[in-house]
């Protein structure tokens, strides 16, 4: 299992989080998505590495701005 972190801007509510999670969950290999709306962070667990362009496209499809990969804090 690989854990990825991303920064997303423009989210303000639970519906925003659900939209982002649904789009990212549709990517191949994704097993879990956690969205922290106040922090603008998305944590993705996947069976394989994810292409950053695919994550960017999923976030933008949900209507939000992809800011880039974020360092995960253990």
Secondary structure, DSSP 8 states (H G I E B T S, - for coil): -EEEEEEEES--SHHHHHHHHHHHHTSTTEEEEEEETTTTEEEEEESS---HHHHHHHHHHTT-EEEEE-----
